[in-house]
Amino acid sequence: MAIYHCHISNVSRAKGSSACATYAYISGEKVFDERLQKTFSYARQERILSTGTVLPENAPAEYADPKTMFNDIEKSLTSDNARIAKKIEVALPDELDLSEQKEIVEKFIRYNLTSHGYPCTYAIHDGHTHAHILIANRPINERGEWLEGQTKSA
């Protein structure tokens, strides 16, 4: 049985973070950050079992590719201290198989995040049996655009 674990953190430029770098870290993929003109690639000791992206209905189709989505949110937020995204790390019950783990992660995302306009991507890792959920820090409006100004954070 999983021991409860939930950690929520900001992806903040003030702390030197990038949504693209964070996505590269959680997904195990090589990601080019257009704003920084830098490629991020992290060797992972643990395997990534599954990744996925869950979008609100009105999100642009190209956001199904998280690299595009996180590069776009990076471009839309220009402040040196912008909080571009949030990351949630949560333990998953190891009694569940991978398809059941994916189902509960995606259900959580749909109910709590995309239903409020926030596009998300996730990665399920083995070893400690946990998931990372990366959430754009601005919701998408009914026209498929990032909301401007102060918004309620995810």
Phi, psi and chi 1 to 4 in degrees:
 res  aa     phi    psi   chi1   chi2   chi3   chi4
   1 MET       -  141.6  173.8  175.4  -84.2      -
   2 ALA   -71.2  141.5      -      -      -      -
   3 ILE   -88.9  134.3  -64.4  173.4      -      -
   4 TYR   -55.3  130.9  173.9   79.1      -      -
   5 HIS  -152.8  125.6  171.7   79.4      -      -
   6 CYS  -146.6  121.8 -179.7      -      -      -
   7 HIS  -128.7  128.3 -179.3  -98.3      -      -
   8 ILE  -117.8  131.0  -58.4  171.3      -      -
   9 SER  -140.3  158.9   59.9      -      -      -
  10 ASN   -90.1  146.3  -75.8  -52.7      -      -
  11 VAL  -100.5  105.4  176.6      -      -      -
  12 SER  -125.0  133.3  171.5      -      -      -
  13 ARG   -63.0  -33.3  -77.5 -163.6 -167.4  130.8
  14 ALA   -59.7  -26.6      -      -      -      -
  15 LYS   -99.9   10.2  -65.9 -177.4  179.8  178.3
  16 GLY    81.3   15.6      -      -      -      -
  17 SER   -92.6  161.2  -62.0      -      -      -
  18 SER  -139.5  141.1  148.5      -      -      -
  19 ALA   -63.7  -36.0      -      -      -      -
  20 CYS   -66.8  -42.0  -66.0      -      -      -
  21 ALA   -64.9  -40.4      -      -      -      -
  22 THR   -65.3  -41.9  -56.5      -      -      -
  23 TYR   -62.6  -42.0  175.2   67.5      -      -
  24 ALA   -59.2  -41.3      -      -      -      -
  25 TYR   -65.0  -47.7 -179.6   77.5      -      -
  26 ILE   -76.5  -28.4   71.0  165.5      -      -
  27 SER   -94.2  -18.6   69.3      -      -      -
  28 GLY    76.6    9.3      -      -      -      -
  29 GLU   -93.6  158.6  -68.3 -175.9   32.9      -
  30 LYS   -85.6  126.4 -166.0  179.2  -82.1 -169.7
  31 VAL  -130.8  130.1  178.2      -      -      -
  32 PHE   -93.7  122.5 -178.7   71.7      -      -
  33 ASP   -92.3  110.1 -175.2  -42.7      -      -
  34 GLU   -65.6  -34.6  -64.3  168.6    7.7      -
  35 ARG   -66.8  -43.9 -176.9 -178.6   65.8   84.6
  36 LEU   -88.7  -12.1  -63.3  174.7      -      -
  37 GLN    55.1   48.8  -67.0  -66.9  -61.8      -
  38 LYS  -142.9  141.9 -177.8  176.8  178.5  179.7
  39 THR   -97.8  133.5  -61.3      -      -      -
  40 PHE  -110.3  133.2  -67.4   93.3      -      -
  41 SER  -150.9  122.7  180.0      -      -      -
  42 TYR  -117.7  126.1  -62.7   95.4      -      -
  43 ALA   -73.6  128.1      -      -      -      -
  44 ARG  -111.4  135.1  -56.4  -74.7  -60.2 -177.7
  45 GLN   -77.2  -31.0  -69.6 -178.3  -22.9      -
  46 GLU   -94.7  150.7   59.3 -168.5   -5.1      -
  47 ARG   -83.8  146.1  -78.4 -167.2   -8.8 -115.3
  48 ILE   -89.0  118.8  -71.8   50.0      -      -
  49 LEU   -82.5  -35.2  -61.9  177.2      -      -
  50 SER  -161.4  145.5 -177.2      -      -      -
  51 THR  -130.0  156.8   60.9      -      -      -
  52 GLY  -163.5  162.2      -      -      -      -
  53 THR  -128.5  134.4  -60.6      -      -      -
  54 VAL  -122.4  124.0 -176.2      -      -      -
  55 LEU  -117.9  150.8  -58.6  172.8      -      -
  56 PRO   -68.0  158.5   11.6  -14.1      -      -
  57 GLU   -52.7  -38.4  -57.8  177.1   -1.0      -
  58 ASN   -90.5    8.2   48.0  -18.5      -      -
  59 ALA   -72.5  143.9      -      -      -      -
  60 PRO   -58.9  141.4  -22.3   32.0      -      -
  61 ALA   -56.7  -33.6      -      -      -      -
  62 GLU   -66.7  -14.8   61.1  -93.3   19.9      -
  63 TYR   -74.0   -6.2  -72.7    0.7      -      -
  64 ALA   -62.1  -22.1      -      -      -      -
  65 ASP   -93.6  108.0  176.6   -2.2      -      -
  66 PRO   -58.5  -29.5  -16.9   25.0      -      -
  67 LYS   -61.8  -41.6  -64.5  172.1 -169.8  172.8
  68 THR   -66.6  -46.9  -59.2      -      -      -
  69 MET   -59.9  -47.7  175.9  175.5   55.8      -
  70 PHE   -75.0  -30.5  -70.4  115.5      -      -
  71 ASN   -65.0  -37.7  -92.4  -58.8      -      -
  72 ASP   -68.4  -42.6 -163.6   44.5      -      -
  73 ILE   -67.0  -35.1 -171.2   73.5      -      -
  74 GLU   -60.7  -41.4  -75.4  -79.6   -3.1      -
  75 LYS   -68.5  -34.6  -76.0 -175.8 -130.2  167.8
  76 SER   -76.7  -22.4   75.4      -      -      -
  77 LEU  -106.5  111.2  -63.0  170.3      -      -
  78 THR  -100.8  -13.4   56.7      -      -      -
  79 SER   -64.1  144.4  171.3      -      -      -
  80 ASP   -66.9  -18.8  -71.4  -18.7      -      -
  81 ASN  -115.6   22.8   65.3  -11.0      -      -
  82 ALA   -62.0  141.9      -      -      -      -
  83 ARG   -97.5  105.6  -75.2 -179.2  -74.0  171.9
  84 ILE   -81.4  -35.2  -58.1  102.5      -      -
  85 ALA  -153.8  171.0      -      -      -      -
  86 LYS  -122.5  150.2  -69.7 -156.9 -176.3  -41.0
  87 LYS  -124.5  130.2 -175.0  175.2   82.1  167.8
  88 ILE  -113.9  127.4  -60.1  172.7      -      -
  89 GLU  -112.0  127.5 -178.2 -178.4  -18.4      -
  90 VAL  -137.8  141.1   61.8      -      -      -
  91 ALA   -73.8  147.9      -      -      -      -
  92 LEU  -119.3  145.8  -63.5  171.4      -      -
  93 PRO   -63.3  123.5  -17.0   27.4      -      -
  94 ASP   -76.5   -7.2   55.2    4.7      -      -
  95 GLU   -73.3  -20.3  -59.1   86.6    9.6      -
  96 LEU   -85.6  145.7  -59.0  179.6      -      -
  97 ASP   -79.5  172.7   66.2   27.5      -      -
  98 LEU   -58.5  -41.6 -179.6   58.7      -      -
  99 SER   -64.3  -36.1   65.4      -      -      -
 100 GLU   -70.9  -37.5  -67.6  169.0  -44.7      -
 101 GLN   -63.7  -44.3  -70.7  176.0  -23.2      -
 102 LYS   -58.9  -42.9  -77.7  178.4   65.0  167.3
 103 GLU   -60.8  -44.5 -177.2 -179.7  -23.2      -
 104 ILE   -72.6  -34.3   62.8  170.3      -      -
 105 VAL   -64.9  -48.1  168.6      -      -      -
 106 GLU   -66.3  -36.5  -71.9 -175.1    8.1      -
 107 LYS   -63.9  -44.1 -167.1  174.0 -166.3  177.7
 108 PHE   -58.4  -47.3  171.1   84.4      -      -
 109 ILE   -61.7  -48.6  -70.2  170.4      -      -
 110 ARG   -60.4  -45.6  -81.4 -161.6 -104.8  -11.1
 111 TYR   -69.4  -43.7 -177.9   78.4      -      -
 112 ASN   -96.9  -20.9  -66.2  -68.8      -      -
 113 LEU  -125.4  -61.8  -58.7  163.5      -      -
 114 THR   -67.6  -26.6   58.3      -      -      -
 115 SER   -65.5  -16.4   63.9      -      -      -
 116 HIS  -106.4   11.7  -60.3  -74.3      -      -
 117 GLY    95.3    0.5      -      -      -      -
 118 TYR   -91.1  118.9  -67.9   93.9      -      -
 119 PRO   -77.6  145.4   24.8  -28.3      -      -
 120 CYS  -140.7  155.7  -53.1      -      -      -
 121 THR  -133.1  158.1 -165.7      -      -      -
 122 TYR  -144.2  161.4   67.3   88.2      -      -
 123 ALA  -139.7  131.8      -      -      -      -
 124 ILE  -102.6  127.1  -62.7  174.7      -      -
 125 HIS  -109.8  150.0  -63.9 -172.7      -      -
 126 ASP   -91.7 -167.8   74.4   -6.0      -      -
 127 GLY    85.2  -88.3      -      -      -      -
 128 HIS   -90.2    1.7  -58.7  -68.5      -      -
 129 THR    50.7   79.5  -44.4      -      -      -
 130 HIS  -147.3  167.7   63.0  -78.8      -      -
 131 ALA  -127.1  148.3      -      -      -      -
 132 HIS  -112.4  131.9  -64.8  -91.1      -      -
 133 ILE  -118.4  124.0  -57.6  168.0      -      -
 134 LEU  -110.1  124.7 -172.4   58.7      -      -
 135 ILE  -120.8  127.7  -50.5  146.4      -      -
 136 ALA   -61.6  138.6      -      -      -      -
 137 ASN   -82.7    2.7 -145.5   23.4      -      -
 138 ARG  -128.1  140.5  -74.3 -156.7  175.6  164.4
 139 PRO   -78.1  166.9   25.4  -29.9      -      -
 140 ILE  -102.3  134.4  -66.6  174.6      -      -
 141 ASN   -82.0 -177.5   67.3   21.3      -      -
 142 GLU   -66.5  -16.3   60.9  -78.5  -14.6      -
 143 ARG   -93.1    3.7  -66.0  180.0  -49.5  -81.2
 144 GLY    80.2   23.2      -      -      -      -
 145 GLU  -114.4  153.0  -56.5  163.2  -22.9      -
 146 TRP   -65.1  135.7  -61.0  111.2      -      -
 147 LEU   -67.5  143.3  -78.5  176.2      -      -
 148 GLU   -91.6  161.3  -65.1  -66.4  -35.5      -
 149 GLY    68.3 -160.9      -      -      -      -
 150 GLN   -69.7  128.9  -64.4  -74.0    9.6      -
 151 THR  -130.4  160.9   60.0      -      -      -
 152 LYS   -69.3  124.2 -178.0  179.3  173.9 -174.1
 153 SER   -71.6  152.3  -66.5      -      -      -
 154 ALA   -68.3      -      -      -      -      -
